[in-house]
């Protein structure tokens, strides 16, 4: 009865108590990894736990807000933990700037802090906490040994670093390197994509033993990569290459908006940035859709943006942008616009066959298939319907 009157997190707390997975996409990932979701204990606050019950506080709060690095939730969590136990052992899994640790040390001096950034990946069940090396850093060697034992209950390999700041910086640099690589691929796609199949060239380059495969897309988004330079900016001095990568990424989104602005009606089959979960925060599809609603043509009817929503976050975005957006239902509203953007290879897109594709996707003049979800369909479908299907990085994709 008392819990029912408390705010937002209670839905997730209740779901966990009832054995329902409260995190979007997590249940599917766990099942694929052979770990079905089970009922867990859940409370809205650490202060609701009996004193002395918690051996390790594992902090996974978001450190992003409105597309910017933010330590607000982290410090709120730390203060709550300190109130519960001033000498608590805390493992921070969230991505953080090293400077955040200085403020934690100042505001919560008794807490024993270790940093072990998250690396597991929802899109690949084999990339989980057990199989991926776990980076760990703590300034107190004794604490580092104790936390290594705790993480070792699940993680097969622990990579130890001299301190907590080094562990925090490792995660930021991992994301920063990945962003630089993808920004380079996008720069190539924008600069050379009118004359060359950059996607095929990058795939060929990746056959060299020390080069990864990078696929151009509609933009770099998500919780991690776009934020890496912003965490680095809180360090001693910003990195020139990272700053340039941000400029390239922003130019890429702007170019996508410019291209799609030529059309009167643009539909998005989801605006999420991941196929298996409703993740819309810092999604390039959201940025592009927002840009299209802002850059309205003059002296003619306004451009409209249609969305086939797949979750509540997308419903909320449509409500917020209701002046310019249309909520659509798949498949009955397919073909309502000139262009269809498919940001991710989600299950519905992958389930299309030649017949259903002809009746839905084939009703558009142009389709931007960001992750090549339609690749297995017969090219004859598009010849019959006259639909121009384009994949980022292929020759002439923005012509």
ABEGO torsion letter per residue (X at the ends): XAAAABBAAAAAAAAAAAGBBABBGAAAAAAAAGBBBBBBBBBABAAABBBGABABBBBABBABBGGBBBAAAAAAAAAAAAAABAABBBBBABBBBAAAAAAAAAABAABBBBBBBBABBAABAABBAAABBBBBBBABAAAAAAAAAAAAAABABBBBBABAAAAAAAAAAAAAAAAAAAAAAAAAAAAAAAABBAAAAAAAAAABAABBBBBBBAEBBEAAAAAAAAAAAABABBBAAAAAAAAAAAAAAAAAAAAAAABABBBBBEABABAABBBABGBAAAAAAAAAAABBBBGBBBBBBBBBBABAAAAAAAAAAAAABBBBBOAAABGABABBBBABBBAAAAABBAAAAAABAAABABBBBAAGAAAABBAAAAAAAGBBBBBBGBBGAAX
